[in-house]
Amino acid sequence: MTRFRLLVRRGLLPLTCVLLAATLAGQAAGLAGLARSGDPTPPAGGVTALGLGLGLFDDDDDDDPPPVPPATAPAPPRLPTPVDPPEDPYAPEPVVILGTIEIPRLGLASPLNQGISLNSIDRGPSHWPGTALPGDPGNVVVAGHRVTAGGPFRNIDQLEAGDAVIFTVGAERSTYRVTGHEVVTPDAMRIVDQTPEPTATLFACHPPGSAQYRYVVRLALAEVVDLAPTSPPRSVGP
């Protein structure tokens, strides 16, 4: 049987060559006739059809385009690093005014200080150094008194979900909305943890007149308005 197949194959090769030559000759004659008749339409079939039938040509396109590389995910934003609170609660700090803070429900409109010692908080609501600045990714942490120094955060426990807290720093006005409340112990440093999304935290001693606990209000950024569109971008870091 193997020898028979070999003989068949040896016989097919000359036959294939003969058929191909005859087809080429017929194709040439057809093209010559077309040239004489002026018909530009080539005859159907021809060499291509024979070649496909004999497996001499491949109608599949093997030159597929290279695969598109997967899109590279953007790097997560570099979050700020809050400074450690000083061992001395009255540690000296420079007097820095970052901007303003407004809480319409409480009727509060006050300068926003920078600092975490009581020297800064005694002047009014104060931004914890190293936490995010308003409008940026991260957690904006602000401390204030409930009784002393005019008690700017006296009624932060009355804030309701959706209430606005508005920061104006530089050329940006950032509006945050209340999302929740909690009461923690003074050592609960997690309240200053930074978040990938823009959030804010207000805190004050609790209950009013006592330092036994801290009352915490959580917020999420709702809107940022550029008050000076032509101003250069602001670089923020720890």
N, C-alpha and C positions, 0 to 999 in steps of 0.2 A: 504493500500500500504506500509506503514511504517513497519508494522508487517511482511509483505511478504519479504521485504528487510532484515529484521533482521534474519528471518529464512534462507534466502539464504546465508547470511554471516556466520551464525552458521554452515551451511552445508558445506560451502567452506573450512573452517579452517581444519576440519578433513580430507577432501579430499586432501587438500594441503599437510598435513603431510604424508598421505598415499603415494601420488605421490613422495614426496621428499625421503621417505624411500625406495621406489621401485627404484628410480633413483640411490640412493647411493648404493643399493645392486647391481644393474646392473653395476655401475661404478667399484665397487670392483671386480666383476666377470671379467669385461673387463681387469682390471689391472692385475689380476691373469693370465688371458690368455696371455697377453702381456709378462708377466714374463716367462711363459713357452715357448713362441715362440721366445723370444729374440728380439722382435720388440720394440724399445724405444719410438715409436711415440704414444702419448695418443690419444684415440678416440675423434673425434670432438663432440662439444655439451656438453653433460654430465651435471654435477651439475651446472657449471657456466651458461650455457645457460638456464637451468630451473630457476636458481636463478634470472637471469636477467629478464626472462619473468614474474616471480611472484613479481618482485620488491624487492627481498630479498637482492640483491647486487646492488651496484651503480658503473657503469663503469666510472663515471666522477671523476676526481681527485680534491677533495675538498681542498687538502693541497697545495694551490697555494703559491709560494714564496712571502715573504713580499714585498711591493712596495719599489722601490729604492728611497731613499730621494733625493730631488733636490740638484744639486750641489750648493755649497755656492759661491756666487760671491766674487772675491777678493776685499779687501778694497781699495778704491781709495788712491793714494799716498798723503802723507801729504805735502802740498805745503808750500814753504817758505813765510815769512812775511816781506815785504820791510820795512826798517826803515823810519821814518818820516824825511823829509829834515830839516836841522837845521835852526833856525830863523836867525842866523848869517851866511851869505853865505860864509864867510871865517872862519868858525868854525874850530878849530884845529882837525886834524885827523892823526892817525899814518901813516907813509909811508909804504905801503904794495904793493908789486908787485905780482899779482896772476899768471901771465903768459904772453902770447902775443896775439895780435889781428892782423889779416892780411885781407886786402881787395884788392885782386888782381886788380880789375878794377880801383881803385884809386891809385894803387902803394903804398899802405900803409902797413907797417910792423912795429908795435910799441909794447912796453911793455903795458900790461893791468894792470892799477892801481886798487886799491880798495878804494872807498870813493865817497861821493856825494858833499862835499864842494868844492869851487873853488880852495882851496889849493891842492886838489887831481887832479881835472880836468885840472888845469894849467900845470901839469906834463905830461898830455897826456890822451887818452881815459881811462875812469874810470868806473868801475863796481859799480852799486848801491848796497850798502850793504843790505842784507836780500832778494834780488831777487835771482832767481835760478842761480846756477853755470852752465857753459857750459856743455852740454850733459845730464843734469838732467831734469826731469819734471818741468815745470814752465816757467817763462819768464825771460830770461837773459837781464837785462837792462844796457845799456852802454851810458854814456854821453861823448861828446867831443866838442871842440871849432871849429868854422868855420873860424875864423880870427886870434885870439890871440893864443899864445903858439904854433905857427907853423901851426895852422889851420888843424889838422888831419882830421876833418870831413867837410872840406871846400866844397867838391863836392858830399856829400852824396845824393843830389838831382839828381845826374846823374846815380845812381845805377838803374839797370833794373831788371825786374822779372827774377829770376833764378841766378842772380849774387851771388858769394860765399862770405861769411864772415867766417873766420876760426879762432877759438880760440884754443890755446894750453895751457892747465892748468894741472899741475901735469904730469901724464902719459897718458893723453887723448888728442886727437886732434879732435875737434868737428867742422864739417862743416855745416853751415846754409845757406839757400838760400832765397833771397829776394822774398817776396810775395806781398808787397804793400807799399804805401806811404800815409802820411796825414800831414796836418798842423793844429796845435792845439794852444790854448792859454796856457800861462805858468802855469795856475792853473789846467790843465787837468791831474789830478793825475791818471786817468784811464790807462795811458800809462804804468804804472808800475804794473797793476793788473796781478796776476799770473794765469796761464792757466794749465789745466790738461795735455795737450800735451806739449812737449818741443818746445818753441818758443824763439825768441830774439827780442829786440827793441833797435835801435840806435836812439839817438836824439841829436839835437844841436839847437842853437838859429837861428832864421829866421826873416827877410832876413839876409844875412851875414853882420856883423857889427851892428846888432840891436837885442835887447832882447824882441821885441814886441810879437813874436810868437816862437813856437818850430817846427822844421822840424823833422818828425818821419819816420823811415824806419822799416817796419815789416819783420820778417824772420821766417822760420820754419826749424827745425833740419832735415838734410838730411843724415848725416853719423857721426859715432863716431869710431875712430880708437884707439885701445889700444896700446900705444907705449911701454908698459912694461907688457906683459901678466902675468908675475909672481908676479906683485905687488899686495898687498892686496886690497880688495874693499875699495873705498873711501866713508866715511860717510858724508852726506851733510845735513845741517839743517840751520834754521834761525840764 
